Amino acid sequence: MDIARMARLAYQKGVQSILPVKHPSENERWASGMVALNVALADLMPLVRRQEELADQLVAAYCKALRAFLAVANDKQWTSFLFIDEQQLAAFQGKWTNDSDNAVYLIMQQQLNKSYFEHRHQPFVRAWHVFLKFGFSRLRLDPVTVEMKYVTMFG
């Protein structure tokens, strides 16, 4: 999966702010990006229950959340921390160990909030890894299909 290419597309197209941005400072852009990411993840999760019948919608929602992750990473200059190699990708496609989709969502939210409030990239990267493993292991999404859909949607 070419994360660098997808990050460039996220940078070029940007993500529309969910809430009004009153003062366009760096912190306000970051907060706006994190809200967009939280909303994208919240939109993805209800589709999980009906993933077979809503497969195309699920991939599209996953791509929207992926773009929101990349947009925040671009803005914070953290994109290089998100790159993964083929070995890591294969590991993310391995056995899924968490039985609770609710817990996975809450873990991602906790890590994203920790990143925001502590101004650190490490929890953001942990949330990214959970997101990838959730998509490629639990949801059984194919990385090539995700990348093609992403480029179609945002290219």
WOKAGI-V937235 format. One record per backbone hydrogen bond with DSSP energy under -1.0 kcal/mol. CO is the residue of the C=O (numbers start at 1). NH is the residue of the N-H. E is the energy in kcal/mol with one decimal. If there is no record, write none. Layout:
co->[CO:CO]
nh->[NH:NH]
e->[E:E]
This chain:
co->[1:2:3:4:5:6:7:8:9:10:23:25:26:27:28:29:30:31:32:33:34:35:36:37:38:39:40:41:44:45:48:50:54:55:56:57:58:59:60:61:62:63:64:65:66:67:68:69:70:71:72:73:78:79:85:86:87:88:89:91:100:101:102:103:104:105:106:107:108:109:110:111:112:113:114:115:121:122:123:124:125:126:127:128:129:130:131:132:133:133:134:135:142:143:144:145:146:147:148:149:150:151]
nh->[3:6:7:8:9:10:11:12:13:14:25:29:30:31:32:33:34:35:36:37:38:39:40:41:42:43:44:45:47:48:51:54:58:59:60:61:62:63:64:65:66:67:68:69:70:71:72:73:74:75:76:78:81:82:89:90:91:92:93:94:104:105:106:107:108:109:110:111:112:113:114:115:116:117:118:120:125:126:127:128:129:130:131:132:133:134:135:136:137:138:139:141:146:147:148:149:150:151:152:153:154:155]
e->[-1.5:-2.0:-2.7:-2.1:-1.9:-2.1:-2.3:-2.7:-2.5:-2.4:-3.2:-2.2:-2.1:-2.6:-2.6:-2.5:-2.5:-2.2:-2.3:-2.2:-2.6:-2.5:-2.3:-2.3:-2.2:-2.2:-1.5:-2.0:-1.4:-1.2:-1.5:-1.9:-2.6:-2.3:-2.3:-2.6:-2.4:-2.4:-2.0:-2.1:-2.5:-2.6:-2.0:-2.3:-2.4:-2.6:-2.0:-2.5:-2.8:-2.4:-2.3:-3.1:-1.7:-2.0:-2.5:-2.4:-2.0:-2.3:-1.1:-1.5:-1.8:-2.3:-2.4:-2.5:-2.4:-2.5:-2.8:-2.5:-2.5:-2.8:-2.4:-2.4:-2.3:-2.9:-2.2:-1.5:-2.4:-2.1:-2.4:-2.2:-2.4:-2.3:-2.6:-2.6:-2.6:-2.8:-2.3:-3.0:-2.3:-1.2:-2.4:-2.6:-2.6:-2.6:-2.5:-2.5:-2.6:-2.6:-2.2:-2.6:-3.0:-2.1]
